[in-house]
Amino acid sequence: MNISDVENDHRIRLLDLIRRIPSGTPDGWEKTTFAVGGLAYIGFSNVRTEKLIVPIAGEGGGGLRRYSKDGNILVSAAPSWPMEKIIFMPDFISYTQNPEECTVIFEDYAIKAFGFSKCGNYMAVCNSHTLEIFRKI
């Protein structure tokens, strides 16, 4: 078995795992969707963590938090690039070990930003024409 075979086997395994992840809104969260035009960046306020700020780069100039203090994690996967998926992984769970317990919360092209607010009670995902905000209930 050469390296190309190993890489191909690994890719097939990851594609299978990602296909097993359900899509929708994670349990315990509610979603609001907004149609927007020309959105480039988003960020959450550090003072009023329920407030979304547009346009802004994340803390330190680099993006939003990819994890919450509760152990929830957001990752991007692009098994069918350029289509991207944002995967919500609750309670320190990894989609590579328990894909059925995770949720694909967003799937589209050219995702601009995604992440949690400082308090972890809000998360947002956007591309240039859609903004989705999730609130923990």
C-alpha positions as CSV (number, residue, x, y, z in Angstrom):
1,M,0.0,0.0,0.0
2,N,1.5,3.3,-1.0
3,I,0.9,6.8,0.4
4,S,-1.7,7.6,-2.2
5,D,-3.8,4.6,-1.1
6,V,-3.5,5.5,2.6
7,E,-4.6,9.1,1.8
8,N,-7.5,7.9,-0.3
9,D,-8.6,5.4,2.4
10,H,-8.4,8.2,5.0
11,R,-10.5,10.6,2.8
12,I,-13.2,7.9,2.2
13,R,-13.4,7.3,6.0
14,L,-13.7,11.1,6.7
15,L,-16.4,11.5,4.0
16,D,-18.4,8.6,5.5
17,L,-18.1,10.2,9.0
18,I,-19.3,13.6,7.7
19,R,-22.2,12.1,5.9
20,R,-23.4,10.5,9.2
21,I,-23.7,13.9,10.9
22,P,-27.4,15.1,11.0
23,S,-28.2,18.6,9.8
24,G,-30.4,21.2,11.6
25,T,-30.4,23.2,14.8
26,P,-28.7,21.5,17.8
27,D,-30.8,20.5,20.8
28,G,-31.1,23.3,23.3
29,W,-30.5,26.0,20.7
30,E,-32.8,28.2,18.5
31,K,-31.9,29.7,15.2
32,T,-32.7,33.0,13.5
33,T,-31.8,33.6,9.8
34,F,-31.3,37.0,8.2
35,A,-30.9,37.7,4.5
36,V,-28.1,40.3,4.0
37,G,-26.1,41.7,1.2
38,G,-22.4,42.1,1.0
39,L,-21.6,41.0,4.5
40,A,-17.8,40.7,5.0
41,Y,-17.2,40.2,8.8
42,I,-19.0,39.7,12.1
43,G,-18.1,39.8,15.7
44,F,-19.6,39.6,19.2
45,S,-19.3,42.3,21.8
46,N,-17.2,41.4,24.8
47,V,-19.3,43.6,27.1
48,R,-22.8,42.8,25.9
49,T,-22.2,39.2,24.6
50,E,-25.7,39.0,23.1
51,K,-24.8,41.9,20.8
52,L,-23.5,41.1,17.3
53,I,-21.2,43.7,15.7
54,V,-21.0,44.1,11.9
55,P,-18.4,44.6,10.4
56,I,-15.5,43.7,12.7
57,A,-12.7,41.2,12.8
58,G,-12.6,38.9,15.8
59,E,-10.6,39.4,19.0
60,G,-7.0,40.2,18.2
61,G,-7.9,40.7,14.5
62,G,-8.6,37.1,13.8
63,G,-12.1,35.5,13.8
64,L,-14.6,34.4,16.4
65,R,-14.2,31.8,19.2
66,R,-14.4,28.3,17.9
67,Y,-15.2,26.8,21.3
68,S,-17.4,27.8,24.3
69,K,-16.7,27.4,28.0
70,D,-19.3,24.6,28.1
71,G,-17.1,22.5,25.8
72,N,-19.1,23.1,22.6
73,I,-16.9,23.4,19.5
74,L,-17.5,24.6,15.9
75,V,-15.4,23.3,13.0
76,S,-15.4,23.8,9.2
77,A,-15.3,20.8,6.9
78,A,-15.2,21.0,3.1
79,P,-15.5,17.4,1.8
80,S,-17.2,18.7,-1.4
81,W,-15.2,21.9,-1.7
82,P,-16.0,24.7,-2.4
83,M,-19.2,23.8,-0.5
84,E,-18.4,24.1,3.3
85,K,-20.2,22.7,6.3
86,I,-20.0,24.1,9.8
87,I,-20.2,21.3,12.4
88,F,-21.4,21.8,16.0
89,M,-19.8,19.4,18.4
90,P,-21.4,19.5,21.9
91,D,-19.7,18.7,25.2
92,F,-16.2,18.0,23.9
93,I,-17.5,15.4,21.4
94,S,-15.6,14.9,18.2
95,Y,-17.4,14.3,14.9
96,T,-14.6,11.8,14.0
97,Q,-15.6,9.6,17.0
98,N,-19.4,10.3,17.4
99,P,-20.7,11.9,14.3
100,E,-24.4,11.2,15.2
101,E,-24.1,13.3,18.3
102,C,-22.9,16.4,16.3
103,T,-24.9,18.7,14.0
104,V,-24.2,20.3,10.6
105,I,-25.6,23.8,11.4
106,F,-24.7,25.6,8.1
107,E,-23.8,24.5,4.6
108,D,-23.0,26.9,1.8
109,Y,-20.3,28.4,-0.3
110,A,-17.7,31.0,0.8
111,I,-18.4,31.1,4.6
112,K,-17.0,34.4,5.9
113,A,-17.1,33.8,9.7
114,F,-18.4,31.5,12.4
115,G,-18.0,31.2,16.1
116,F,-19.3,31.7,19.6
117,S,-19.8,34.8,21.7
118,K,-17.6,35.2,24.8
119,C,-20.3,33.9,27.1
120,G,-20.9,30.9,24.8
121,N,-24.7,31.4,24.8
122,Y,-24.7,32.6,21.2
123,M,-23.1,31.5,18.0
124,A,-23.2,32.9,14.5
125,V,-22.4,31.8,11.0
126,C,-22.4,34.0,7.9
127,N,-21.5,34.2,4.2
128,S,-21.9,37.3,2.0
129,H,-25.7,36.9,1.8
130,T,-26.9,34.9,4.9
131,L,-26.4,35.4,8.6
132,E,-27.6,32.8,11.1
133,I,-27.6,33.4,14.8
134,F,-28.1,30.6,17.3
135,R,-29.2,31.3,20.9
136,K,-28.9,28.8,23.7
137,I,-32.4,28.2,25.2
